[in-house]
Amino acid sequence: MFYEDLSFEGVSIEYRILGQWDGGETASIIVTNGSERALNDLGVQWRWSGDTVIDYVWNAEVEQQGDLVQAQLPEQLALNPGEALSFGFNLSYSDQALPEDLFVF
């Protein structure tokens, strides 16, 4: 699933499912800087439909309150023009749900 993010011109976000099993999956989010300036102190926010819970995450710090999720990328990390970064997580759910309202902040 690919999202063109409107919060930063030229930034795109891709949600990629890496593996699935009954009741869960491993997924990643890739943020690509297509702008002409470096971006610092980035975060990504989205909502889940359903009962999706993040069980484990890497390359970001994640907070989940109900269906709202915020992922903060490492502060010391700059995303320069043309570069991409990713973080990933394991999920559990009774019904698979894709992220909604995904954007960079």
Buried (B, 14 or more C-beta within 10 A) or exposed (E): EEBEBEEBEBBBBBBEEEEEEEEBBBBBBBBBBBBEEEBEEBBBBBBBEEEBEBEEBEBBEBEBEEBEBBBBBEEEBBBEEEBEBBBBBBBBBEEBBBBEEBBBE
